[in-house]
């Protein structure tokens, strides 16, 4: 009886130890907190002769996307309706970033792929799209990872890598409902997402008051 009791006690302690280890296991480092109002995204940009930061603050993430942006010289706002976030076949690099203006996207997105383009890339590997108003080909070129600071702690994020027929390379977050641009490389231009902040309030600087209460539709 003593030996049997000892074995049962050992098994029970082993189960409890495994349960404790599982409970203390670190969370999936690729998991991101949800984006919403006051989320701040910062890209570091290197363009050979100068470096700067592009800062984006989100006023509305879903169902539409309404954001303000600024760099060292200018600022503005961009609105992308839900239908474009879901199914637009176009993407723009900078045409929606107009200094001092409130700009509305039309049949195209920026900084995020549409969910339709994301799905097509994953399934077909090569698709037609419109880049800055010009029809071209976008090809899936593989998976990767990128370390980004998320709420002041490093996270390893999963990436899909794509190339267009202009030899530009883009890395997007491998997440269908949030295919965020993580990196853009075009010849001597390199733009990399450096940080994501979702846990601070009142970050918006220009989208306030009536503009915040009654966003575009």
C-alpha positions as CSV (number, residue, x, y, z in Angstrom):
1,X,0.0,0.0,0.0
2,X,2.9,2.3,0.8
3,X,4.5,1.8,-2.6
4,X,1.2,2.3,-4.4
5,X,0.5,5.4,-2.4
6,X,3.9,6.8,-3.2
7,X,3.4,6.1,-7.0
8,X,0.0,7.8,-7.0
9,X,1.5,10.8,-5.1
10,X,4.4,11.0,-7.7
11,X,1.9,10.9,-10.6
12,X,-0.2,13.6,-9.0
13,X,2.8,15.9,-8.4
14,X,4.0,15.4,-12.0
15,X,0.6,16.4,-13.4
16,X,0.5,19.5,-11.2
17,X,4.1,20.4,-12.3
18,X,3.2,20.1,-16.0
19,X,0.1,22.2,-15.4
20,X,2.1,24.9,-13.7
21,X,4.7,25.0,-16.6
22,X,1.9,25.3,-19.1
23,X,0.3,28.1,-17.2
24,X,3.6,30.0,-17.1
25,X,4.5,29.5,-20.8
26,X,5.0,32.8,-22.6
27,X,2.2,34.0,-24.8
28,X,2.5,33.7,-28.6
29,X,4.9,36.4,-29.5
30,X,3.3,36.8,-32.9
31,X,-0.1,37.8,-31.4
32,X,-0.9,41.4,-31.6
33,X,-3.2,43.4,-29.4
34,X,-6.3,44.7,-31.3
35,X,-6.0,48.0,-33.2
36,X,-8.4,50.8,-32.4
37,X,-8.7,54.5,-31.6
38,X,-5.4,55.9,-30.4
39,X,-3.3,53.1,-31.8
40,X,0.0,54.7,-33.0
41,X,2.3,53.2,-35.7
42,X,5.8,54.5,-36.4
43,X,7.9,53.6,-39.5
44,X,11.5,54.5,-39.8
45,X,12.5,55.6,-43.2
46,X,16.0,55.7,-44.8
47,X,16.4,57.4,-48.1
48,X,20.2,57.4,-48.6
49,X,20.7,61.1,-47.7
50,X,18.3,61.5,-44.8
51,X,16.4,59.5,-42.2
52,X,13.0,60.4,-40.8
53,X,9.9,58.9,-39.1
54,X,6.4,58.4,-40.5
55,X,3.9,58.5,-37.6
56,X,0.3,57.3,-38.1
57,X,-2.4,57.6,-35.4
58,X,-5.7,55.7,-35.8
59,X,-9.0,57.4,-35.1
60,X,-11.1,54.5,-36.4
61,X,-9.9,51.1,-37.4
62,X,-13.1,49.2,-38.2
63,X,-15.3,49.1,-40.2
64,X,-13.8,52.1,-42.0
65,X,-10.2,53.3,-41.4
66,X,-9.7,56.9,-40.5
67,X,-6.2,58.0,-39.6
68,X,-3.9,61.0,-39.2
69,X,-0.2,61.0,-40.3
70,X,2.8,63.2,-39.9
71,X,6.5,63.2,-40.9
72,X,9.2,65.8,-40.3
73,X,7.7,68.3,-42.8
74,X,3.9,67.7,-43.1
75,X,0.8,66.1,-41.8
76,X,-2.7,65.2,-43.0
77,X,-5.6,62.7,-42.7
78,X,-6.7,59.7,-44.7
79,X,-10.0,57.9,-44.8
80,X,-10.5,54.5,-46.3
81,X,-14.1,53.1,-46.5
82,X,-14.8,49.5,-45.5
83,X,-15.6,48.4,-49.1
84,X,-12.0,49.3,-50.1
85,X,-10.5,47.6,-47.1
86,X,-12.3,44.4,-48.1
87,X,-12.1,44.3,-51.8
88,X,-10.1,47.1,-53.5
89,X,-7.8,45.9,-56.3
90,X,-5.5,49.0,-56.0
91,X,-2.8,50.2,-53.7
92,X,-1.1,53.6,-53.5
93,X,2.4,54.5,-52.1
94,X,2.0,58.2,-51.4
95,X,-0.9,59.6,-53.4
96,X,-3.1,59.7,-50.3
97,X,-0.5,61.5,-48.2
98,X,-1.2,65.1,-49.1
99,X,0.1,67.8,-46.8
100,X,-2.5,69.7,-44.8
101,X,-5.4,67.9,-46.5
102,X,-8.1,65.4,-45.6
103,X,-7.9,62.7,-48.3
104,X,-10.4,59.9,-49.1
105,X,-9.3,56.7,-50.8
106,X,-11.1,55.5,-53.9
107,X,-10.9,51.9,-55.0
108,X,-7.4,51.6,-53.4
109,X,-5.8,51.3,-50.0
110,X,-2.5,52.5,-48.5
111,X,-0.4,51.0,-45.7
112,X,-2.7,48.0,-45.6
113,X,-3.6,45.5,-48.4
114,X,-7.2,44.9,-49.0
115,X,-8.4,41.6,-47.6
116,X,-9.2,40.4,-51.2
117,X,-5.6,41.0,-52.4
118,X,-4.2,39.3,-49.3
119,X,-6.4,36.2,-49.9
120,X,-5.6,36.1,-53.6
121,X,-1.8,36.3,-52.9
122,X,-2.0,33.5,-50.4
123,X,-4.0,31.3,-52.8
124,X,-2.7,32.1,-56.2
125,X,0.8,33.5,-55.5
126,X,0.7,35.9,-58.4
127,X,-2.1,38.4,-59.1
128,X,-2.9,41.6,-61.1
129,X,-3.3,44.8,-59.1
130,X,-3.2,48.5,-59.6
131,X,-0.2,50.4,-58.1
132,X,-0.5,54.2,-58.1
133,X,-3.1,53.9,-60.9
134,X,-1.0,51.6,-63.1
135,X,-2.0,48.0,-63.7
136,X,0.8,45.5,-62.9
137,X,1.6,42.1,-61.4
138,X,2.2,41.4,-57.7
139,X,3.9,38.1,-56.7
140,X,4.1,36.3,-53.4
141,X,7.8,35.6,-52.7
142,X,7.8,33.8,-49.4
143,X,7.4,34.1,-45.6
144,X,9.6,35.8,-43.1
145,X,9.6,37.4,-39.6
146,X,10.2,40.9,-38.4
147,X,10.9,42.1,-34.9
148,X,8.8,45.1,-34.0
149,X,8.4,46.9,-30.7
150,X,4.8,46.4,-29.5
151,X,3.8,48.4,-26.4
152,X,7.5,48.9,-25.6
153,X,8.3,45.2,-25.8
154,X,9.9,43.3,-28.8
155,X,7.6,41.0,-30.7
156,X,8.4,38.7,-33.6
157,X,5.7,39.2,-36.3
158,X,4.9,36.8,-39.1
159,X,5.4,38.3,-42.6
160,X,4.4,37.6,-46.2
161,X,6.9,39.0,-48.7
162,X,5.7,40.3,-52.1
163,X,7.3,41.8,-55.1
164,X,5.8,43.9,-57.9
165,X,7.0,44.2,-61.5
166,X,8.9,47.3,-60.7
167,X,11.2,45.3,-58.4
168,X,9.8,46.8,-55.3
169,X,9.6,44.5,-52.3
170,X,6.9,44.8,-49.6
171,X,6.5,42.9,-46.3
172,X,2.9,42.7,-44.9
173,X,1.7,41.3,-41.6
174,X,0.5,37.7,-42.2
175,X,-3.0,38.4,-40.8
176,X,-6.0,38.6,-43.1
177,X,-8.0,41.1,-41.0
178,X,-4.9,43.4,-40.5
179,X,-2.5,43.0,-43.5
180,X,-0.4,46.0,-42.4
181,X,2.7,47.1,-44.3
182,X,5.7,46.2,-42.2
183,X,8.5,47.0,-44.8
184,X,8.9,48.7,-48.2
185,X,12.1,48.5,-50.1
186,X,12.5,50.4,-53.4
187,X,16.0,50.8,-54.7
188,X,17.7,53.1,-52.1
189,X,14.5,53.7,-50.1
190,X,13.8,51.5,-47.0
191,X,10.7,52.0,-44.8
192,X,10.4,49.7,-41.8
193,X,7.7,49.5,-39.1
194,X,9.6,50.2,-35.8
195,X,6.8,50.3,-33.2
196,X,3.1,49.7,-32.5
197,X,1.4,51.3,-29.4
198,X,-2.1,50.4,-28.5
199,X,-2.2,51.1,-24.7
200,X,-2.1,54.9,-24.6
201,X,-5.1,57.2,-24.6
202,X,-5.6,60.6,-26.2
203,X,-2.9,60.2,-28.8
204,X,-4.7,62.0,-31.6
205,X,-3.5,65.5,-32.5
206,X,-5.6,66.7,-35.5
207,X,-8.7,64.4,-35.6
208,X,-10.6,65.9,-32.7
209,X,-13.9,67.5,-31.9
210,X,-16.5,67.3,-34.7
211,X,-14.1,65.6,-37.0
212,X,-13.7,62.8,-34.5
213,X,-17.4,62.6,-33.6
214,X,-18.6,62.7,-37.2
215,X,-15.9,60.9,-39.3
216,X,-16.4,60.6,-43.1
217,X,-18.7,57.9,-44.4
